[in-house]
Amino acid sequence: MVDLKTIGFEILTEKTKDEFQKLWDEYSKKIERKLKNTESIKIHLKEHNHGGKTKFSIHVVVANSGKSIKAEAVDWDLKRTFHKVFNKIENEIEHTFHVSDQHKNL
């Protein structure tokens, strides 16, 4: 299992923590399949208040064999923001390490 470090998660309710855990279980498996030597993943959650509405920004850093892969996403909906940032990190992994299926039989 990957070493997960979270920052800023104290602002989450129990319901949103459970939602994050479900998303994390799903995406961490995908990340582990693509990267065999993942050392740690750091997720930094920030909450910004704009005129009574709350905007979320999430920054993710994946440490893998001495390399860092970074992604960030900003949105008004927390769950959507998590989906965005995890999809971006997957794309960065594929771009950086060429681990997608299209490169397998070349």
Phi and psi restraints in degrees (value plus and minus 20) as a CYANA .aco file:
   2 VAL   PHI     -98.0   -58.0
   2 VAL   PSI     122.2   162.2
   3 ASP   PHI     -94.8   -54.8
   3 ASP   PSI      90.7   130.7
   4 LEU   PHI    -121.2   -81.2
   4 LEU   PSI     107.2   147.2
   5 LYS   PHI    -137.7   -97.7
   5 LYS   PSI     106.1   146.1
   6 THR   PHI    -136.8   -96.8
   6 THR   PSI     121.0   161.0
   7 ILE   PHI    -148.8  -108.8
   7 ILE   PSI     112.7   152.7
   8 GLY   PHI      66.7   106.7
   8 GLY   PSI     -12.9    27.1
   9 PHE   PHI     -99.2   -59.2
   9 PHE   PSI     -25.8    14.2
  10 GLU   PHI     -86.8   -46.8
  10 GLU   PSI     -35.9     4.1
  11 ILE   PHI     -99.7   -59.7
  11 ILE   PSI     -32.6     7.4
  12 LEU   PHI     -98.9   -58.9
  12 LEU   PSI     127.1   167.1
  13 THR   PHI    -102.2   -62.2
  13 THR   PSI     150.4   190.4
  14 GLU   PHI     -81.2   -41.2
  14 GLU   PSI     -58.2   -18.2
  15 LYS   PHI     -83.6   -43.6
  15 LYS   PSI     -66.3   -26.3
  16 THR   PHI     -90.8   -50.8
  16 THR   PSI     -49.3    -9.3
  17 LYS   PHI     -85.3   -45.3
  17 LYS   PSI     -60.7   -20.7
  18 ASP   PHI     -84.8   -44.8
  18 ASP   PSI     -61.5   -21.5
  19 GLU   PHI     -82.4   -42.4
  19 GLU   PSI     -63.4   -23.4
  20 PHE   PHI     -80.8   -40.8
  20 PHE   PSI     -63.3   -23.3
  21 GLN   PHI     -80.3   -40.3
  21 GLN   PSI     -60.8   -20.8
  22 LYS   PHI     -84.0   -44.0
  22 LYS   PSI     -65.1   -25.1
  23 LEU   PHI     -83.8   -43.8
  23 LEU   PSI     -62.4   -22.4
  24 TRP   PHI     -81.5   -41.5
  24 TRP   PSI     -63.8   -23.8
  25 ASP   PHI     -78.4   -38.4
  25 ASP   PSI     -61.8   -21.8
  26 GLU   PHI     -87.7   -47.7
  26 GLU   PSI     -73.3   -33.3
  27 TYR   PHI     -95.7   -55.7
  27 TYR   PSI     -51.1   -11.1
  28 SER   PHI     -85.2   -45.2
  28 SER   PSI     -54.7   -14.7
  29 LYS   PHI     -84.3   -44.3
  29 LYS   PSI     -61.8   -21.8
  30 LYS   PHI     -83.4   -43.4
  30 LYS   PSI     -63.7   -23.7
  31 ILE   PHI     -85.0   -45.0
  31 ILE   PSI     -63.0   -23.0
  32 GLU   PHI     -84.9   -44.9
  32 GLU   PSI     -53.9   -13.9
  33 ARG   PHI     -86.4   -46.4
  33 ARG   PSI     -56.7   -16.7
  34 LYS   PHI    -101.3   -61.3
  34 LYS   PSI     -54.3   -14.3
  35 LEU   PHI    -140.1  -100.1
  35 LEU   PSI      94.3   134.3
  36 LYS   PHI     -99.8   -59.8
  36 LYS   PSI     -48.5    -8.5
  37 ASN   PHI    -132.1   -92.1
  37 ASN   PSI      22.5    62.5
  38 THR   PHI     -90.7   -50.7
  38 THR   PSI     103.0   143.0
  39 GLU   PHI    -105.4   -65.4
  39 GLU   PSI     -67.4   -27.4
  40 SER   PHI    -179.7  -139.7
  40 SER   PSI     139.8   179.8
  41 ILE   PHI    -151.6  -111.6
  41 ILE   PSI     106.7   146.7
  42 LYS   PHI    -132.4   -92.4
  42 LYS   PSI     108.3   148.3
  43 ILE   PHI    -139.7   -99.7
  43 ILE   PSI     100.6   140.6
  44 HIS   PHI    -132.7   -92.7
  44 HIS   PSI      96.4   136.4
  45 LEU   PHI    -125.2   -85.2
  45 LEU   PSI     110.1   150.1
  46 LYS   PHI    -145.8  -105.8
  46 LYS   PSI     125.5   165.5
  47 GLU   PHI    -137.0   -97.0
  47 GLU   PSI     109.4   149.4
  48 HIS   PHI    -142.2  -102.2
  48 HIS   PSI     110.8   150.8
  49 ASN   PHI    -120.7   -80.7
  49 ASN   PSI     104.2   144.2
  50 HIS   PHI    -147.0  -107.0
  50 HIS   PSI      83.5   123.5
  51 GLY   PHI      36.1    76.1
  51 GLY   PSI      21.8    61.8
  52 GLY   PHI      69.3   109.3
  52 GLY   PSI     -29.9    10.1
  53 LYS   PHI    -124.3   -84.3
  53 LYS   PSI     131.6   171.6
  54 THR   PHI    -127.8   -87.8
  54 THR   PSI     108.4   148.4
  55 LYS   PHI    -133.3   -93.3
  55 LYS   PSI     121.5   161.5
  56 PHE   PHI    -134.6   -94.6
  56 PHE   PSI     119.9   159.9
  57 SER   PHI    -146.5  -106.5
  57 SER   PSI     117.7   157.7
  58 ILE   PHI    -149.2  -109.2
  58 ILE   PSI     110.7   150.7
  59 HIS   PHI    -138.0   -98.0
  59 HIS   PSI     111.0   151.0
  60 VAL   PHI    -142.6  -102.6
  60 VAL   PSI     115.4   155.4
  61 VAL   PHI    -147.7  -107.7
  61 VAL   PSI     102.8   142.8
  62 VAL   PHI    -127.0   -87.0
  62 VAL   PSI     102.1   142.1
  63 ALA   PHI    -117.3   -77.3
  63 ALA   PSI     101.7   141.7
  64 ASN   PHI    -161.1  -121.1
  64 ASN   PSI      94.0   134.0
  65 SER   PHI      27.5    67.5
  65 SER   PSI      26.4    66.4
  66 GLY   PHI      64.6   104.6
  66 GLY   PSI     -25.6    14.4
  67 LYS   PHI    -127.4   -87.4
  67 LYS   PSI     128.9   168.9
  68 SER   PHI    -133.8   -93.8
  68 SER   PSI     113.7   153.7
  69 ILE   PHI    -136.4   -96.4
  69 ILE   PSI     108.1   148.1
  70 LYS   PHI    -142.3  -102.3
  70 LYS   PSI     128.8   168.8
  71 ALA   PHI    -173.2  -133.2
  71 ALA   PSI     133.7   173.7
  72 GLU   PHI    -165.5  -125.5
  72 GLU   PSI     134.8   174.8
  73 ALA   PHI    -167.8  -127.8
  73 ALA   PSI     129.6   169.6
  74 VAL   PHI    -154.2  -114.2
  74 VAL   PSI     114.3   154.3
  75 ASP   PHI    -183.7  -143.7
  75 ASP   PSI     147.1   187.1
  76 TRP   PHI    -101.7   -61.7
  76 TRP   PSI     -44.1    -4.1
  77 ASP   PHI    -124.7   -84.7
  77 ASP   PSI     103.8   143.8
  78 LEU   PHI     -83.4   -43.4
  78 LEU   PSI     -66.7   -26.7
  79 LYS   PHI     -82.1   -42.1
  79 LYS   PSI     -63.1   -23.1
  80 ARG   PHI     -83.5   -43.5
  80 ARG   PSI     -56.7   -16.7
  81 THR   PHI     -84.3   -44.3
  81 THR   PSI     -62.6   -22.6
  82 PHE   PHI     -81.4   -41.4
  82 PHE   PSI     -65.2   -25.2
  83 HIS   PHI     -78.4   -38.4
  83 HIS   PSI     -65.7   -25.7
  84 LYS   PHI     -79.3   -39.3
  84 LYS   PSI     -68.7   -28.7
  85 VAL   PHI     -88.5   -48.5
  85 VAL   PSI     -57.2   -17.2
  86 PHE   PHI     -89.2   -49.2
  86 PHE   PSI     -57.5   -17.5
  87 ASN   PHI     -85.2   -45.2
  87 ASN   PSI     -60.2   -20.2
  88 LYS   PHI     -84.2   -44.2
  88 LYS   PSI     -59.9   -19.9
  89 ILE   PHI     -87.8   -47.8
  89 ILE   PSI     -56.9   -16.9
  90 GLU   PHI     -81.8   -41.8
  90 GLU   PSI     -64.4   -24.4
  91 ASN   PHI     -83.4   -43.4
  91 ASN   PSI     -59.8   -19.8
  92 GLU   PHI     -83.9   -43.9
  92 GLU   PSI     -60.1   -20.1
  93 ILE   PHI     -82.2   -42.2
  93 ILE   PSI     -66.5   -26.5
  94 GLU   PHI     -82.8   -42.8
  94 GLU   PSI     -61.7   -21.7
  95 HIS   PHI     -87.1   -47.1
  95 HIS   PSI     -63.5   -23.5
  96 THR   PHI     -92.8   -52.8
  96 THR   PSI     -62.4   -22.4
  97 PHE   PHI    -129.9   -89.9
  97 PHE   PSI     -21.6    18.4
  98 HIS   PHI      31.0    71.0
  98 HIS   PSI      34.1    74.1
  99 VAL   PHI    -121.1   -81.1
  99 VAL   PSI     -13.1    26.9
 100 SER   PHI     -93.0   -53.0
 100 SER   PSI     143.2   183.2
 101 ASP   PHI     -84.2   -44.2
 101 ASP   PSI     -47.2    -7.2
 102 GLN   PHI     -85.8   -45.8
 102 GLN   PSI     -38.3     1.7
 103 HIS   PHI    -118.6   -78.6
 103 HIS   PSI     -20.9    19.1
 104 LYS   PHI     -85.3   -45.3
 104 LYS   PSI     -66.8   -26.8
 105 ASN   PHI    -126.3   -86.3
 105 ASN   PSI      14.5    54.5
